[in-house]
Amino acid sequence: MRVVSLLPSATEIVAALGHGGELVGRSAECDYPPDVEPLPIVMKPRTLDSERPSSEIDARVRKARSAGESLYRLDVDRLRELRPDVLFTQELCGVCSVTAEEVRAACRSAGISPAIVSLAPTTLTEVFDSILTVGEALADRPAAERLVSELRERCRPSRTPREARPRVAIVEWLDPPILAGLWSSDMVDRAGGVPIGPPSREPGRRTTWGAVERGAPDLVVLSPCSFSVDRTRRELSDPALLSRVKGACGRLGTVLADEAYFSRPGPRLADGVSLLRQLLKGSLRAPPLPAEYLVSDRARAPA
């Protein structure tokens, strides 16, 4: 089977199910596992501004979306060359990837007719269901069931009484701050915390750092969409932004985390839940993850 994935989470799922060798094309954002990087790129962002300040990226994205412009470009010639049998895309977010309709139009232009599988999970349970959907598309439902069983066990709900749970803010953008929505609240709840932000299924909520501080979080996790820990650290080199972020630090501190553990609806969300459990206990221990404490007078040092 020849598979093209335009979605980083779908690429991770395909590989986790043992079908990475069937991938023949990817998006520019599909960077995990590392052995997918040599694959041909069939989708790229229209503008390469990932190193610009968060506020500038946000303004550019909002302008493009308000004008009805796609943020990505599909390579029709490459799609025609690759002739995929299955193509994974999404319907959830026009900022994260092309839409299924854009994919269908590109396939018509390329003269190909792959099975187009669109994923749009909004809760942690639906993320697990989407893994089953990918398994079915790959004609390997048993592998998907095994993986989902493992992930559900790793993400089993916490038994901590709600009145004893720390308050947690997961921030998926820095300037302006956006409190993560969709499956993020499920992750916090299962880890034993109380989420500050949108309830399950609802998209991220734009806010201010002052409002985050007034929410009195015990723990703040900075995991901007598409940002690595190093990229987030560079963003926080702006003294003014760093000062606003530090104002929201709670007793358990503020942690920089790779976006893959919170923003990508794939297997590594289970690592995100494990990380939250560690942080709620006041530690940052094995298994090692791309995460680190923000230097702050009020933040705890790693245990």
C-alpha positions as CSV (number, residue, x, y, z in Angstrom):
1,M,0.0,0.0,0.0
2,R,1.3,3.5,-0.9
3,V,0.5,6.1,1.8
4,V,0.8,9.8,1.8
5,S,0.2,11.7,5.1
6,L,-0.4,15.4,5.3
7,L,-0.7,15.4,9.0
8,P,2.1,14.9,11.5
9,S,-0.1,13.0,14.0
10,A,-1.2,10.6,11.2
11,T,2.4,10.0,10.2
12,E,3.2,9.1,13.7
13,I,0.3,6.8,13.9
14,V,1.1,5.0,10.7
15,A,4.7,4.4,11.9
16,A,3.5,3.3,15.4
17,L,1.3,0.7,13.8
18,G,4.4,-0.7,12.0
19,H,3.5,0.6,8.5
20,G,6.1,3.3,8.2
21,G,7.6,1.5,5.2
22,E,4.4,2.2,3.3
23,L,4.7,5.9,3.5
24,V,5.7,7.5,0.2
25,G,5.1,11.2,0.9
26,R,4.6,13.6,3.7
27,S,4.0,17.2,4.7
28,A,6.9,19.5,5.6
29,E,5.7,19.3,9.2
30,C,5.8,15.5,9.4
31,D,9.1,15.1,11.2
32,Y,8.6,12.1,13.5
33,P,9.8,9.4,13.6
34,P,13.1,10.8,12.1
35,D,13.2,8.2,9.4
36,V,10.3,9.9,7.5
37,E,12.4,12.9,6.8
38,P,13.9,11.6,3.5
39,L,10.4,11.1,2.1
40,P,9.1,13.5,-0.7
41,I,7.3,16.5,0.6
42,V,3.9,17.1,-1.0
43,M,2.7,19.9,1.2
44,K,4.5,23.0,2.4
45,P,3.5,26.3,4.2
46,R,3.0,29.2,1.8
47,T,5.2,31.4,3.9
48,L,8.3,30.3,5.9
49,D,8.0,32.5,9.0
50,S,8.4,30.0,11.8
51,E,11.2,32.0,13.4
52,R,9.2,35.3,13.5
53,P,7.8,36.4,16.9
54,S,4.6,34.7,17.9
55,S,2.6,38.0,17.6
56,E,3.7,38.4,13.9
57,I,2.8,34.8,13.1
58,D,-0.6,35.1,14.7
59,A,-1.3,38.4,12.8
60,R,-0.3,36.8,9.5
61,V,-2.4,33.6,10.1
62,R,-5.5,35.6,11.1
63,K,-5.2,37.8,8.0
64,A,-4.9,34.8,5.7
65,R,-7.8,33.0,7.3
66,S,-10.1,36.0,7.3
67,A,-9.4,36.4,3.6
68,G,-10.2,32.7,3.0
69,E,-6.6,31.9,2.0
70,S,-5.0,28.5,2.6
71,L,-1.8,28.6,4.6
72,Y,-0.4,25.6,2.6
73,R,0.4,24.6,-0.9
74,L,0.0,21.1,-2.3
75,D,2.4,19.8,-4.9
76,V,0.0,18.4,-7.5
77,D,2.8,17.1,-9.8
78,R,4.3,15.2,-6.9
79,L,1.0,13.7,-5.9
80,R,0.5,12.5,-9.5
81,E,4.0,10.9,-9.4
82,L,3.5,9.2,-6.0
83,R,0.1,7.7,-6.9
84,P,-1.0,7.1,-3.2
85,D,-3.6,4.4,-2.4
86,V,-4.4,6.2,0.9
87,L,-4.0,9.8,1.8
88,F,-4.4,11.0,5.4
89,T,-5.6,14.6,6.0
90,Q,-7.8,16.5,8.6
91,E,-10.9,18.6,8.9
92,L,-10.1,20.0,12.3
93,C,-7.9,23.1,11.8
94,G,-7.2,25.2,8.8
95,V,-4.1,26.5,10.5
96,C,-2.6,23.0,11.0
97,S,-3.0,21.6,7.5
98,V,-5.0,21.8,4.3
99,T,-8.6,20.8,4.5
100,A,-10.1,17.6,3.0
101,E,-11.8,19.6,0.2
102,E,-8.4,21.1,-0.8
103,V,-7.0,17.6,-0.9
104,R,-9.9,16.3,-3.1
105,A,-9.4,19.2,-5.5
106,A,-5.7,18.5,-5.7
107,C,-6.3,14.8,-6.4
108,R,-8.7,15.7,-9.1
109,S,-6.1,17.9,-10.7
110,A,-3.5,15.2,-10.4
111,G,-5.8,12.6,-12.0
112,I,-5.6,10.3,-9.0
113,S,-8.3,8.8,-6.7
114,P,-6.8,7.6,-3.4
115,A,-8.9,6.8,-0.4
116,I,-8.9,10.1,1.5
117,V,-9.1,9.6,5.2
118,S,-9.8,12.7,7.2
119,L,-9.2,12.8,10.9
120,A,-10.8,15.3,13.3
121,P,-10.6,14.1,16.9
122,T,-11.6,16.7,19.6
123,T,-11.2,14.5,22.8
124,L,-8.7,12.1,24.0
125,T,-11.1,9.2,23.4
126,E,-11.6,10.4,19.8
127,V,-7.8,10.5,19.4
128,F,-7.8,6.8,20.3
129,D,-10.7,6.2,17.9
130,S,-8.8,7.9,15.1
131,I,-5.9,5.5,15.6
132,L,-8.4,2.7,14.9
133,T,-9.6,4.6,11.8
134,V,-6.0,4.7,10.6
135,G,-5.6,1.0,11.3
136,E,-8.6,0.2,9.3
137,A,-7.4,2.3,6.4
138,L,-4.1,0.3,6.5
139,A,-6.0,-3.0,6.7
140,D,-4.5,-3.6,10.1
141,R,-7.1,-3.1,12.7
142,P,-5.5,-5.6,15.1
143,A,-2.3,-3.5,15.4
144,A,-4.4,-0.4,16.0
145,E,-6.4,-2.2,18.7
146,R,-3.2,-3.3,20.5
147,L,-1.8,0.3,20.4
148,V,-5.0,1.8,21.6
149,S,-5.2,-0.7,24.5
150,E,-1.7,0.3,25.6
151,L,-2.4,4.0,25.3
152,R,-5.7,3.8,27.3
153,E,-3.8,2.0,30.1
154,R,-1.2,4.7,30.2
155,C,-3.8,7.4,30.2
156,R,-6.1,5.8,32.8
157,P,-7.9,8.4,34.9
158,S,-6.4,9.6,38.1
159,R,-8.1,8.7,41.4
160,T,-7.0,11.9,43.1
161,P,-10.1,13.7,44.7
162,R,-11.0,16.8,42.7
163,E,-10.7,19.1,45.8
164,A,-7.0,18.0,46.2
165,R,-6.1,18.5,42.5
166,P,-3.7,21.3,41.4
167,R,-4.9,23.8,38.8
168,V,-3.2,23.5,35.4
169,A,-2.9,25.8,32.5
170,I,-1.7,24.4,29.2
171,V,-0.7,27.3,26.8
172,E,-0.6,26.5,23.1
173,W,0.5,29.9,21.9
174,L,2.5,32.6,23.7
175,D,1.7,36.0,22.2
176,P,-1.2,36.3,22.5
177,P,-1.6,33.5,24.9
178,I,-4.0,30.8,23.9
179,L,-5.2,28.3,26.5
180,A,-5.3,24.8,24.9
181,G,-8.6,23.2,24.2
182,L,-9.9,20.0,22.6
183,W,-8.2,17.0,24.2
184,S,-6.0,19.0,26.5
185,S,-8.5,19.2,29.4
186,D,-8.9,15.4,29.2
187,M,-5.1,15.0,29.5
188,V,-5.0,17.3,32.6
189,D,-8.0,15.5,34.2
190,R,-6.5,12.0,33.7
191,A,-3.2,13.2,35.1
192,G,-4.9,14.4,38.3
193,G,-5.2,18.1,37.7
194,V,-8.0,20.6,37.2
195,P,-7.7,22.3,33.7
196,I,-7.8,26.1,33.4
197,G,-9.1,26.7,30.0
198,P,-11.8,25.5,27.5
199,P,-13.6,22.3,28.3
200,S,-13.1,19.1,26.3
201,R,-14.1,19.4,22.6
202,E,-13.9,23.2,22.5
203,P,-11.0,24.9,20.6
204,G,-8.3,26.9,22.2
205,R,-9.2,30.2,23.9
206,R,-7.4,33.5,23.3
207,T,-6.7,35.3,26.5
208,T,-4.1,37.5,28.2
209,W,-1.3,36.7,30.6
210,G,-3.0,38.8,33.2
211,A,-6.1,36.6,32.9
212,V,-3.9,33.4,33.1
213,E,-2.4,34.8,36.4
214,R,-5.9,35.6,37.8
215,G,-6.8,32.0,37.1
216,A,-4.3,31.1,39.9
217,P,-2.7,28.1,38.2
218,D,-0.5,25.8,40.3
219,L,1.3,24.6,37.1
220,V,1.7,26.3,33.7
221,V,2.8,24.3,30.7
222,L,4.1,26.3,27.7
223,S,3.7,24.1,24.7
224,P,3.1,26.4,21.7
225,C,1.8,24.6,18.6
226,S,4.6,23.7,16.2
227,F,7.3,24.8,18.7
228,S,10.1,22.7,20.1
229,V,11.4,23.5,23.6
230,D,14.4,25.3,22.0
231,R,12.1,27.4,19.8
232,T,10.0,28.4,22.9
233,R,13.1,29.3,24.8
234,R,14.2,31.6,21.9
235,E,10.8,33.2,21.9
236,L,11.1,33.9,25.7
237,S,14.4,35.8,25.1
238,D,12.1,38.8,24.7
239,P,12.3,40.4,28.2
240,A,8.8,41.9,28.0
241,L,7.2,38.6,27.1
242,L,9.2,36.7,29.6
243,S,8.1,39.1,32.4
244,R,4.4,38.5,31.5
245,V,4.8,34.8,31.5
246,K,6.6,34.8,34.8
247,G,3.7,36.6,36.3
248,A,1.6,33.5,35.8
249,C,4.0,31.1,37.5
250,G,2.4,29.0,40.3
251,R,3.8,27.0,43.1
252,L,4.6,24.1,40.8
253,G,6.3,26.4,38.4
254,T,6.2,26.8,34.6
255,V,7.5,24.2,32.2
256,L,8.5,24.4,28.5
257,A,7.4,21.3,26.7
258,D,7.6,20.1,23.1
259,E,4.4,20.6,21.3
260,A,4.2,17.0,20.1
261,Y,3.1,15.9,23.6
262,F,0.1,18.2,23.7
263,S,-0.8,19.6,20.3
264,R,-0.5,16.5,18.0
265,P,-3.4,14.1,18.4
266,G,-1.3,10.9,18.2
267,P,0.4,8.3,20.4
268,R,2.7,10.8,22.1
269,L,-0.2,12.4,24.0
270,A,0.2,9.5,26.4
271,D,3.7,10.8,27.0
272,G,2.1,14.2,27.7
273,V,-0.2,12.7,30.3
274,S,2.8,11.0,31.9
275,L,4.7,14.3,32.0
276,L,1.8,16.0,33.6
277,R,1.7,13.4,36.3
278,Q,5.3,13.9,37.1
279,L,4.9,17.7,37.2
280,L,1.9,17.5,39.5
281,K,4.2,15.7,41.9
282,G,6.8,18.5,41.6
283,S,9.3,16.5,39.5
284,L,10.7,16.2,36.0
285,R,12.0,12.7,35.9
286,A,12.4,9.7,33.5
287,P,11.1,8.9,31.0
288,P,13.1,11.8,29.6
289,L,11.0,14.1,27.4
290,P,11.8,17.4,25.7
291,A,10.7,19.5,28.6
292,E,12.4,21.8,31.1
293,Y,11.5,24.3,33.9
294,L,11.4,27.9,33.1
295,V,13.9,29.8,35.3
296,S,11.8,31.8,37.7
297,D,11.9,32.8,41.3
298,R,8.7,31.0,41.9
299,A,9.4,27.9,39.9
300,R,10.6,24.7,41.4
301,A,14.0,23.2,40.4
302,P,13.8,19.8,38.8
303,A,13.9,17.0,41.4
